[in-house]
Amino acid sequence: GIAFARGLVASVDSDEKNLYITLSARAQRPDLVIVARASDESAARKIVLAGANRVVQPYSHAGLHLANLVVKPQVADFLDIVTTAGGPLPDMRFEEIEVTRECGQTGKTIGELRIRNVTGGAVIVALRKPDGTFDVTPGADAVLGEGDVIIGVGTTDEMRRLEELFAPREAAV
């Protein structure tokens, strides 16, 4: 099924096997999104070289989470709540939406689009530029460019309306 896959997760309990899976999948599908597991930074570097788009190091992430539970327990609790599907806020969603030329919103500011009003409450919490940098909590004067990725948060309905706002427009005939 790799020919039709949207993505691949290589997460067996062996860095060598995840490396091999990544390398094999990348050879077959240069366009495939590959997320792989690695036990440490050395293995993560090798898996990235093999073609993984993202690498997760569960031991490092777990250690950071444990530390945050001690140092910033309220922040850690909040992030757990809003990022867990079906949790205490089941209707809260985070979405990423790419700004394309076809959506007709490039060159406009967040303020001009009146996103919160149009969507019924969705909030843009970050804007990722094509060079990989993040503008966290972008203001109303933030200009949207082609290739920017909006990180929005809101209810399911608010996120649907936000996605509709950035959907490709029909070309005028």
N, C-alpha and C positions, 0 to 999 in steps of 0.2 A: 503493500500500500504506500510505499514511500513516494511513488510518482504523483500521488494525489494528496499527500499530507500537507497540512498547513504549517506544521512544526514538528519537532522531535525533541523529546526529553530523554537524555541519557543519564540514568540515575541508579545504575547497579552499584553494588558495594565494592567496586574495584576501580581505581583510577585507570589502570591499564585497559580494562574493558570499555570504560567510558571514552577513553582516548581512541580506541579502535572503532567503536560505534560512530563517534564523531567524524573520524577520518573517512570511514566507509560511506557515511551518509553525505558528507560534503562532496565526495567524488561523484556521487550519483546526482546530487541536487545542489548546484552552486547557489541557488536562490532560497533554499530552505532555512527557516529560523531554527537554530539548534541551541538548546539550553542543556548544559551538562553539569554534573556534580563532580566536585574534586575535594579531596581530603585536606589539601594544604595549598599554599601559594605556588609552590614549585609545580605541582600537578596542574593547577589552574592555568599557569602560563603555557604549559605544553598543550593542554586541551584547546586553548585559544588559538595557538599556532596550527592546530589540526583543523580549525575551522568553526569552533563554537562561537556563537554570537554573544552568549552570556554564560558565565560559570558561577555556580552557587557553591559556597563552602559552608556546609551546614554546621560544622563545629565552631567556626569563627562567628557565624551569625548567632548561634545559640549562646556563645560566650558574651557577645555584645548585648543580647537581649537580657541575659541574666544580670549583667552589670547595670543596664538601664532600669531594671526592676528595683534595684537597690538605690541607685542615685536619683532617678527620675520616675518614680512609680506611677504618678498620675499621667504623665506623658506616655509611658509604655502601655498603660491600661487603655488610654484613649486610642492609640494607634492599633492596639489589638482589636478593639471594638469596631472601629471604622474600616478595618481591612479584612475582617472575617465575614465571609458571605454567610447570611442566615443567622448572624449573631444578634445581639441586643438591638441593633439598628438594621433590621433586615432590608429596609427599603433604601439604605444609604449606599451609593455606588460611586466609585472612582472610575473615570473613563479617560482614555487618550484619544484625541481626534487630530488627524493631520490636516493642516490648512493647505488646500490645493488651489491651483489657478482656477479650476473648474467650479469651485464653490462660490466664487464671486466676492469673497470677503478679504482678499489680500489687499494690503495697503490701508485698511481701515483700523481704527483703534478699538480697543475693548469697550471704551466709553461710547463710541459712535454706534456700536452694535447693540447697546443696552441689553447685554446678555442676561443679567439677572431679571429684568422685566419681561423680556421676550420668552424666557424659559420658565418663568414662574419661580425662580429662586436658585438656579444653578450658579455655582461660583467657580471662577477660574483660579486655581490655587498655584499653578505654575505654568510656565511657557518654556518649552525646550527648543532652542534654536538649532538649525541644521548643523552647526559646528559642535553640537553636544553640550553647550552651556545651558544652564537653567536660569531663568528669571523667576525667582520664587515670589509669590504674591505680586504679580504684575499689576500695575496701576491702570487706571482708565485711559491713560495716554500711551499705553503700550501698543505699538503698531504690529499688526499681524502680517507676516511675510510667508511667501510660498515655502513649504517645507517645514514650517514651524509645527510643533506638536503641542496642543493644548492639553493640560491635565485639569479636568473638571471634576467637581464633586456635587452631588445632589441626589434627589430621589430618582427612582427609575423613570418616572414621567419627565422630570426636569432634564435628565440625561438624554432621553429620547428627543426632546425638543432641541437640545443643544446639538445633537448629532444632525438633526434636520437642518439646523441653521448653517451647518458646514457641509451639507450634502452637495454633490455636483449639481449645478443648475443646467436646465435645458438651454441649448444654444438658440438664440433668437433667429428666426427664419426671415 
